[in-house]
């Protein structure tokens, strides 16, 4: 394909965006790389890989023979992502900042910046796809199901999808690394980034406590038996079993609930059936198509990244959606996203408000 279209590529320093650039060049696009810096607080080499990422992106741009610009979105990231992250933890929910970063930074602030450079479209190294059906743009799953990132992209809208390209949709990750090695790219074997970008390799509790004061309280069983003390509800997630400091017969112990009113962490041991919920409720959902589908709707859902899709039915509720599963789900976590699918299409999703009921996994 020969084209003169101008694509601005988010070049992160990783192998995925590097190969996305390689593919775009092969397809005849005029490509400009942009390295985004989104975090400036304590961004030392010990905790943050930004300097190494920039060195890698610079070398990739040189090999691909494309210009590279750097842009600092740390102010936007703080205002649009990090303050939300802190507010959710303060409310004892477990947020997913990567979801909001995609919506607010990579497909809003970055898109606006790219358009100011005269771009026709942007591109990233995400594992997902875009398909135009009629006058609508659909977000579709990547062929490499183990790498599919539509869960993190479910807040994108029609405006963002109409201006975006995902060159890696049909390519499995091992092939990406092979292509990078064949092209002489310096990051062919570079380890994938994991976890929350601004926390890096540091201790999560220490990081969070520097922004939010801890409120220690009691650890109790569902029957009210005192089992110990916790350092602050914000440090624990539903289903957690490590780092509780609770021992005794019948273990292991799991976090099954948070009693926010009494600042108590509720744990249970042995049988983890209390962790299973037949349904959940979300806040107001986001629909990628721009309008809600007819409800009730039979579809599939994920309540965490890489979870196999779960059959469910969506019903309207007072604040958003009621999601009823065919099979009860383990560790439904308020603050995380429930993301919905029909076939290979990601429909959108909503923030989990609460789990509804409890059930044995065999029920």
C-alpha positions as CSV (number, residue, x, y, z in Angstrom):
1,X,0.0,0.0,0.0
2,X,1.4,3.4,-1.0
3,X,0.1,6.3,1.0
4,X,1.3,9.8,2.0
5,X,-0.8,9.9,5.1
6,X,1.0,11.3,8.2
7,X,0.9,9.1,11.2
8,X,2.2,10.2,14.6
9,X,3.3,7.1,16.5
10,X,3.5,6.8,20.3
11,X,7.1,5.4,20.6
12,X,7.5,4.1,24.1
13,X,10.9,2.5,23.9
14,X,9.4,-1.0,24.0
15,X,9.4,-3.6,21.2
16,X,5.7,-3.4,20.4
17,X,5.6,0.3,19.4
18,X,8.9,-0.2,17.6
19,X,7.5,-2.9,15.4
20,X,4.3,-0.8,14.9
21,X,6.6,1.9,13.5
22,X,8.4,-0.7,11.3
23,X,5.0,-1.9,9.9
24,X,3.8,1.6,9.2
25,X,6.9,2.5,7.3
26,X,6.6,-0.7,5.2
27,X,3.0,0.3,4.4
28,X,4.1,3.7,3.1
29,X,3.0,6.0,5.9
30,X,4.9,9.1,6.7
31,X,5.7,8.5,10.4
32,X,6.7,10.8,13.2
33,X,7.6,9.2,16.5
34,X,6.6,10.9,19.8
35,X,8.0,9.9,23.2
36,X,5.6,10.8,26.0
37,X,6.8,11.6,29.5
38,X,3.9,11.2,31.9
39,X,5.5,11.2,35.4
40,X,7.9,13.6,37.0
41,X,7.5,13.0,40.8
42,X,10.6,11.1,42.1
43,X,11.4,9.8,38.6
44,X,14.8,8.6,39.4
45,X,16.4,5.6,37.6
46,X,15.8,3.5,40.7
47,X,12.0,3.7,40.3
48,X,11.3,5.0,36.8
49,X,12.6,3.7,33.5
50,X,11.8,6.9,31.5
51,X,15.5,7.8,30.8
52,X,16.2,4.2,29.5
53,X,12.9,4.2,27.6
54,X,13.9,7.5,25.8
55,X,17.3,6.1,24.9
56,X,15.6,3.0,23.4
57,X,13.0,5.1,21.5
58,X,15.8,7.4,20.2
59,X,17.7,4.4,18.8
60,X,14.6,2.9,17.3
61,X,13.7,6.2,15.6
62,X,17.3,6.4,14.2
63,X,17.1,2.8,12.7
64,X,13.6,3.4,11.3
65,X,14.7,6.8,9.9
66,X,11.8,8.7,11.4
67,X,11.9,12.0,13.4
68,X,11.3,11.7,17.1
69,X,9.7,14.4,19.3
70,X,9.4,14.3,23.1
71,X,6.4,15.8,24.9
72,X,5.7,16.1,28.6
73,X,2.1,15.2,29.7
74,X,3.0,14.9,33.4
75,X,0.6,17.8,34.3
76,X,-2.2,16.3,32.4
77,X,-1.4,12.9,33.9
78,X,-1.5,14.3,37.4
79,X,-4.8,16.1,36.9
80,X,-6.7,13.5,34.9
81,X,-5.3,10.2,36.1
82,X,-3.2,10.4,39.3
83,X,-5.7,12.5,41.3
84,X,-8.4,10.0,40.4
85,X,-6.1,7.1,41.5
86,X,-5.6,8.7,44.9
87,X,-9.3,9.5,45.3
88,X,-10.3,5.9,44.6
89,X,-7.8,4.5,47.1
90,X,-8.9,7.0,49.7
91,X,-12.4,5.7,49.2
92,X,-11.1,2.1,49.7
93,X,-11.6,1.1,46.1
94,X,-9.0,-0.4,43.8
95,X,-8.7,1.6,40.6
96,X,-7.0,0.7,37.3
97,X,-5.1,3.9,36.2
98,X,-4.0,2.3,32.9
99,X,-7.6,2.4,31.7
100,X,-7.9,6.1,32.5
101,X,-4.4,6.8,31.1
102,X,-5.5,5.4,27.7
103,X,-8.6,7.5,27.7
104,X,-7.2,10.8,28.9
105,X,-3.5,10.8,27.8
106,X,-2.8,8.4,24.9
107,X,-6.1,9.0,23.1
108,X,-6.9,12.5,24.2
109,X,-3.8,14.6,25.1
110,X,-1.6,12.7,22.7
111,X,-4.2,12.7,20.0
112,X,-4.7,16.5,20.3
113,X,-0.9,17.0,20.2
114,X,-0.6,14.8,17.1
115,X,-3.3,16.7,15.3
116,X,-1.4,19.9,16.1
117,X,1.6,18.4,14.2
118,X,-0.6,17.9,11.2
119,X,-1.2,14.2,11.7
120,X,-4.0,12.4,9.8
121,X,-4.0,9.7,12.5
122,X,-2.2,8.3,15.5
123,X,-0.8,4.8,16.1
124,X,0.3,2.8,19.1
125,X,1.7,-0.6,19.8
126,X,-1.5,-1.8,21.6
127,X,-2.7,-5.4,20.9
128,X,-6.2,-4.6,19.6
129,X,-7.9,-3.7,16.3
130,X,-10.3,-1.2,14.7
131,X,-13.0,-2.2,12.2
132,X,-15.4,0.2,10.5
133,X,-18.9,-1.2,10.1
134,X,-21.2,1.2,8.4
135,X,-20.6,4.6,9.9
136,X,-19.4,3.1,13.2
137,X,-15.9,2.2,14.4
138,X,-15.6,-1.0,16.4
139,X,-12.8,-1.9,18.9
140,X,-12.0,-5.6,18.2
141,X,-9.8,-8.1,20.1
142,X,-6.3,-8.9,19.0
143,X,-5.7,-12.4,17.5
144,X,-3.1,-13.1,20.2
145,X,-5.6,-13.6,23.0
146,X,-2.8,-13.7,25.7
147,X,-1.8,-10.1,24.7
148,X,-5.2,-8.6,23.9
149,X,-5.5,-5.2,25.5
150,X,-9.1,-4.2,24.7
151,X,-9.8,-4.4,28.5
152,X,-7.6,-1.4,28.9
153,X,-9.0,0.4,25.9
154,X,-12.8,0.1,26.6
155,X,-13.2,3.8,27.4
156,X,-12.2,4.9,23.9
157,X,-14.9,6.6,21.8
158,X,-15.8,7.1,18.2
159,X,-13.7,10.2,17.8
160,X,-10.6,8.5,19.1
161,X,-11.1,5.3,17.1
162,X,-11.7,7.2,13.9
163,X,-8.2,8.7,14.2
164,X,-6.2,5.7,15.4
165,X,-4.3,2.7,14.0
166,X,-3.3,-0.5,15.8
167,X,-0.8,-2.2,13.5
168,X,-0.3,-5.2,15.7
169,X,-3.8,-6.6,15.8
170,X,-3.1,-9.7,13.8
171,X,0.4,-10.5,14.9
172,X,1.3,-12.8,17.9
173,X,3.9,-11.5,20.3
174,X,6.6,-14.1,19.4
175,X,6.4,-12.9,15.8
176,X,6.7,-9.3,16.9
177,X,10.0,-10.1,18.6
178,X,11.2,-12.1,15.6
179,X,10.4,-9.1,13.3
180,X,12.2,-6.7,15.6
181,X,15.3,-8.9,15.7
182,X,15.3,-9.3,11.9
183,X,15.1,-5.5,11.5
184,X,18.0,-4.9,13.9
185,X,15.9,-3.1,16.5
186,X,17.7,-2.7,19.8
187,X,14.7,-3.7,22.0
188,X,13.9,-7.1,20.4
189,X,14.5,-8.9,23.6
190,X,13.5,-6.1,26.0
191,X,11.3,-7.2,28.9
192,X,7.7,-6.0,28.7
193,X,6.7,-3.4,31.3
194,X,4.3,-4.6,33.9
195,X,2.4,-3.0,36.8
196,X,1.4,0.6,37.3
197,X,3.9,2.8,35.3
198,X,4.4,5.5,37.9
199,X,5.1,3.0,40.8
200,X,7.6,0.9,38.9
201,X,9.6,-1.5,41.1
202,X,9.2,0.4,44.4
203,X,7.2,-0.9,47.4
204,X,3.5,-0.1,46.8
205,X,2.6,0.6,50.4
206,X,5.5,3.0,50.8
207,X,4.5,4.8,47.7
208,X,0.9,5.1,48.5
209,X,1.5,6.2,52.2
210,X,3.6,9.2,50.9
211,X,0.4,10.6,49.4
212,X,-2.4,9.2,51.6
213,X,-2.3,8.9,55.4
214,X,-2.8,5.3,56.6
215,X,-5.7,4.5,59.0
216,X,-4.9,1.2,60.8
217,X,-7.7,-0.9,62.1
218,X,-8.9,-4.4,63.0
219,X,-8.8,-7.6,61.0
220,X,-11.9,-9.7,61.7
221,X,-13.7,-12.8,60.5
222,X,-17.2,-12.5,59.1
223,X,-18.5,-13.6,62.5
224,X,-16.6,-10.7,64.2
225,X,-13.7,-12.6,65.7
226,X,-10.6,-10.4,66.0
227,X,-7.7,-11.9,64.1
228,X,-5.2,-9.0,64.1
229,X,-4.6,-5.5,62.8
230,X,-4.3,-4.0,59.3
231,X,-2.2,-1.0,58.2
232,X,-5.0,0.7,56.2
233,X,-7.8,-0.7,54.1
234,X,-6.4,1.0,51.0
235,X,-3.5,-1.4,51.0
236,X,-5.6,-4.6,50.5
237,X,-7.7,-6.0,47.7
238,X,-10.5,-8.5,47.6
239,X,-9.1,-12.0,47.2
240,X,-5.7,-11.1,48.6
241,X,-4.0,-13.9,50.6
242,X,-0.4,-12.7,50.9
243,X,0.9,-10.2,53.5
244,X,-2.1,-10.3,55.8
245,X,-0.1,-11.4,58.9
246,X,-2.9,-13.7,60.0
247,X,-2.2,-17.3,61.0
248,X,-3.8,-20.1,62.8
249,X,-5.6,-23.4,61.9
250,X,-7.6,-23.8,58.7
251,X,-5.5,-21.5,56.5
252,X,-4.9,-19.9,54.1
253,X,-6.7,-16.7,54.9
254,X,-8.3,-14.4,52.2
255,X,-9.6,-10.9,52.2
256,X,-13.3,-11.3,51.5
257,X,-14.6,-7.8,52.3
258,X,-13.9,-4.3,53.6
259,X,-16.1,-2.9,56.4
260,X,-15.5,0.7,55.5
261,X,-17.8,2.1,58.2
262,X,-15.9,0.4,61.0
263,X,-12.5,0.4,59.2
264,X,-12.3,-3.4,59.5
265,X,-10.7,-5.8,57.1
266,X,-12.8,-9.0,56.8
267,X,-10.9,-12.2,56.2
268,X,-11.9,-15.9,55.9
269,X,-10.0,-19.1,55.9
270,X,-10.0,-22.4,54.1
271,X,-13.2,-22.5,52.0
272,X,-13.1,-19.4,49.8
273,X,-16.7,-19.5,48.8
274,X,-17.3,-16.1,50.3
275,X,-15.2,-14.7,47.5
276,X,-17.7,-15.8,44.8
277,X,-20.5,-13.5,43.6
278,X,-23.2,-14.4,41.1
279,X,-23.7,-10.7,40.1
280,X,-22.2,-7.2,40.3
281,X,-23.3,-3.7,39.9
282,X,-21.4,-1.0,37.9
283,X,-21.5,2.7,37.7
284,X,-22.8,4.3,34.5
285,X,-21.2,2.4,31.7
286,X,-19.3,3.7,28.6
287,X,-20.4,2.4,25.3
288,X,-17.8,2.5,22.5
289,X,-20.6,2.8,19.8
290,X,-21.7,6.0,21.4
291,X,-25.1,4.7,22.4
292,X,-26.3,1.9,24.7
293,X,-27.4,-1.4,23.3
294,X,-30.8,-2.7,24.1
295,X,-31.1,-4.2,27.5
296,X,-31.3,-6.9,28.8
297,X,-28.3,-8.0,26.8
298,X,-26.7,-11.5,26.7
299,X,-22.9,-11.1,26.2
300,X,-19.6,-11.9,27.8
301,X,-17.5,-10.0,30.3
302,X,-14.1,-9.7,31.9
303,X,-13.7,-8.3,35.4
304,X,-9.9,-8.3,35.1
305,X,-7.3,-8.3,32.3
306,X,-6.6,-11.7,30.8
307,X,-9.5,-13.3,32.5
308,X,-11.3,-15.7,30.1
309,X,-14.6,-14.1,29.0
310,X,-17.5,-15.0,31.2
311,X,-21.1,-15.5,30.0
312,X,-23.5,-12.9,31.5
313,X,-26.6,-10.9,31.0
314,X,-26.7,-7.1,31.5
315,X,-29.7,-5.3,33.1
316,X,-30.2,-1.7,33.8
317,X,-29.8,-0.6,37.4
318,X,-30.3,2.6,39.3
319,X,-26.7,3.7,39.0
320,X,-25.5,1.8,36.0
321,X,-25.8,-1.9,35.2
322,X,-26.5,-5.1,37.0
323,X,-24.4,-7.9,35.6
324,X,-25.6,-11.4,36.2
325,X,-23.1,-14.2,35.5
326,X,-23.9,-17.8,34.4
327,X,-21.0,-18.9,36.7
328,X,-20.2,-17.0,40.0
329,X,-17.1,-14.9,39.8
330,X,-14.2,-14.8,42.2
331,X,-13.0,-11.6,43.9
332,X,-15.2,-9.0,42.3
333,X,-13.3,-5.8,43.2
334,X,-14.9,-2.4,43.5
335,X,-13.0,0.2,41.4
336,X,-11.9,-2.2,38.7
337,X,-13.7,-2.4,35.3
338,X,-16.2,-4.8,34.0
339,X,-15.7,-4.9,30.3
340,X,-18.3,-6.4,27.8
341,X,-17.9,-8.3,24.6
342,X,-20.0,-9.8,21.8
343,X,-17.9,-12.0,19.6
344,X,-14.7,-10.2,18.8
345,X,-16.1,-6.8,19.5
346,X,-15.5,-4.9,22.7
347,X,-18.7,-3.1,23.5
348,X,-17.5,-0.9,26.4
349,X,-17.6,-1.3,30.2
350,X,-18.3,0.2,33.6
351,X,-16.5,0.7,36.9
352,X,-17.5,-2.0,39.4
353,X,-19.5,-0.4,42.2
354,X,-20.1,-3.5,44.3
355,X,-20.6,-7.3,44.2
356,X,-24.1,-8.6,44.7
357,X,-24.6,-11.7,46.9
358,X,-22.2,-14.6,47.4
359,X,-22.3,-18.0,46.0
360,X,-20.4,-21.3,45.9
361,X,-18.3,-21.6,42.7
362,X,-20.2,-24.8,42.0
363,X,-23.7,-23.2,42.3
